[in-house]
Amino acid sequence: MSKQKGFTLIELLVVLGIIAILAAIVIIAVNPARQFAISRNTVREANVNTILSASWQYAIANQGNLPASITETAGEICKTGATSCAGLVDLSVLTENGKYIVKIPEDPKGSTGEGAGYFIQKMANGRLKVTAPNAELETTIEVQN
């Protein structure tokens, strides 16, 4: 008398069902969309700090004068290599010869037109405010210095 060894079809289906349920729970718990959003926001924070630091480095090298295009009205920063910066804040002085930064950072999800997706403004108290309005998990990312 020989016994057949193996699993029945029902046993295999039950195990596959349990694995599918566990996989769904793990995917929901990890939430990749949220993880990607957190990652992009981290890049935005770094970009905002890069723009802010480069602007202050420029001011230090130029007797405290910020780039002339930064005004008390918030304006979107022009991309590096844009064909026209009309209506945008032109910070190309920061990228000349890579002295302060190599290029103006752009929003990780991209931007429309010639803008980089970041806004800069000179505050009344002499500080600079750089914002990333496309932040995904918060309303905006904003740094003042």
C-alpha positions as semicolon CSV with decimal commas, in nm:
position;residue;x (nm);y (nm);z (nm)
1;M;0,000;0,000;0,000
2;S;0,159;0,325;-0,113
3;K;0,068;0,659;0,034
4;Q;0,073;0,962;-0,188
5;K;0,251;1,254;-0,033
6;G;0,164;1,614;-0,110
7;F;-0,093;1,882;-0,052
8;T;-0,451;1,889;-0,164
9;L;-0,582;2,168;-0,380
10;I;-0,788;2,305;-0,092
11;E;-0,482;2,322;0,136
12;L;-0,284;2,511;-0,131
13;L;-0,569;2,758;-0,188
14;V;-0,604;2,825;0,185
15;V;-0,229;2,893;0,221
16;L;-0,227;3,121;-0,086
17;G;-0,529;3,308;0,054
18;I;-0,354;3,362;0,387
19;I;-0,038;3,484;0,212
20;A;-0,244;3,726;-0,001
21;I;-0,418;3,868;0,306
22;L;-0,087;3,915;0,489
23;A;0,069;4,081;0,183
24;A;-0,225;4,323;0,157
25;I;-0,191;4,413;0,525
26;V;0,183;4,478;0,487
27;I;0,133;4,695;0,176
28;I;-0,135;4,900;0,352
29;A;0,082;4,936;0,663
30;V;0,388;5,045;0,465
31;N;0,181;5,280;0,242
32;P;0,430;5,341;-0,039
33;A;0,251;5,654;-0,163
34;R;0,297;5,819;0,176
35;Q;0,661;5,709;0,192
36;F;0,727;5,864;-0,151
37;A;0,553;6,185;-0,041
38;I;0,770;6,201;0,271
39;S;1,078;6,146;0,055
40;R;0,981;6,426;-0,187
41;N;0,913;6,661;0,106
42;T;1,258;6,586;0,245
43;V;1,407;6,683;-0,093
44;R;1,199;7,002;-0,088
45;E;1,327;7,094;0,259
46;A;1,685;7,041;0,143
47;N;1,623;7,250;-0,170
48;V;1,469;7,534;0,031
49;N;1,771;7,535;0,263
50;T;2,009;7,526;-0,036
51;I;1,844;7,832;-0,193
52;L;1,845;8,015;0,138
53;S;2,211;7,935;0,209
54;A;2,324;8,033;-0,141
55;S;2,137;8,365;-0,114
56;W;2,304;8,448;0,217
57;Q;2,646;8,342;0,087
58;Y;2,592;8,584;-0,202
59;A;2,497;8,860;0,044
60;I;2,806;8,797;0,256
61;A;3,029;8,823;-0,051
62;N;2,852;9,142;-0,168
63;Q;2,861;9,367;0,140
64;G;2,526;9,240;0,270
65;N;2,335;9,300;-0,054
66;L;2,098;9,023;-0,156
67;P;2,041;8,948;-0,525
68;A;1,852;9,247;-0,668
69;S;1,561;9,037;-0,798
70;I;1,453;8,936;-0,445
71;T;1,179;9,175;-0,333
72;E;0,931;9,206;-0,048
73;T;0,670;9,046;-0,272
74;A;0,693;8,668;-0,285
75;G;0,786;8,547;-0,631
76;E;0,856;8,214;-0,791
77;I;1,222;8,144;-0,859
78;C;1,323;8,102;-1,223
79;K;1,477;7,768;-1,333
80;T;1,842;7,750;-1,433
81;G;1,864;7,777;-1,811
82;A;1,512;7,915;-1,855
83;T;1,452;8,098;-2,182
84;S;1,271;8,381;-2,007
85;C;1,246;8,479;-1,642
86;A;0,976;8,740;-1,701
87;G;0,758;8,767;-1,391
88;L;0,988;8,536;-1,195
89;V;1,271;8,595;-0,947
90;D;1,598;8,557;-1,138
91;L;1,865;8,411;-0,911
92;S;2,110;8,334;-1,193
93;V;2,375;8,538;-1,005
94;L;2,389;8,249;-0,759
95;T;2,475;7,999;-1,033
96;E;2,737;8,200;-1,223
97;N;3,051;7,983;-1,243
98;G;2,896;7,755;-0,979
99;K;3,015;7,997;-0,712
100;Y;2,722;7,958;-0,471
101;I;2,522;7,671;-0,624
102;V;2,557;7,481;-0,949
103;K;2,190;7,517;-1,048
104;I;1,864;7,632;-0,897
105;P;1,692;7,328;-0,742
106;E;1,356;7,230;-0,890
107;D;1,055;7,077;-0,720
108;P;1,081;6,693;-0,719
109;K;0,744;6,652;-0,889
110;G;0,844;6,900;-1,157
111;S;0,717;7,245;-1,225
112;T;0,527;7,415;-1,499
113;G;0,674;7,676;-1,727
114;E;1,001;7,846;-1,640
115;G;0,955;7,843;-1,261
116;A;1,142;7,609;-1,027
117;G;0,845;7,555;-0,794
118;Y;0,995;7,751;-0,503
119;F;0,912;8,103;-0,389
120;I;1,141;8,359;-0,224
121;Q;1,064;8,684;-0,045
122;K;1,257;8,947;0,151
123;M;1,080;9,005;0,480
124;A;1,043;9,350;0,640
125;N;1,279;9,247;0,923
126;G;1,560;9,180;0,673
127;R;1,515;8,803;0,672
128;L;1,454;8,582;0,372
129;K;1,161;8,346;0,339
130;V;1,178;8,054;0,095
131;T;0,871;7,834;0,052
132;A;0,782;7,514;-0,128
133;P;0,406;7,540;-0,188
134;N;0,387;7,200;-0,359
135;A;0,457;7,010;-0,035
136;E;0,234;6,704;-0,018
137;L;0,177;6,621;0,347
138;E;0,178;6,975;0,482
139;T;0,036;7,291;0,334
140;T;0,381;7,434;0,255
141;I;0,740;7,396;0,357
142;E;0,873;7,729;0,472
143;V;1,211;7,837;0,606
144;Q;1,306;8,182;0,724
145;N;1,651;8,301;0,805
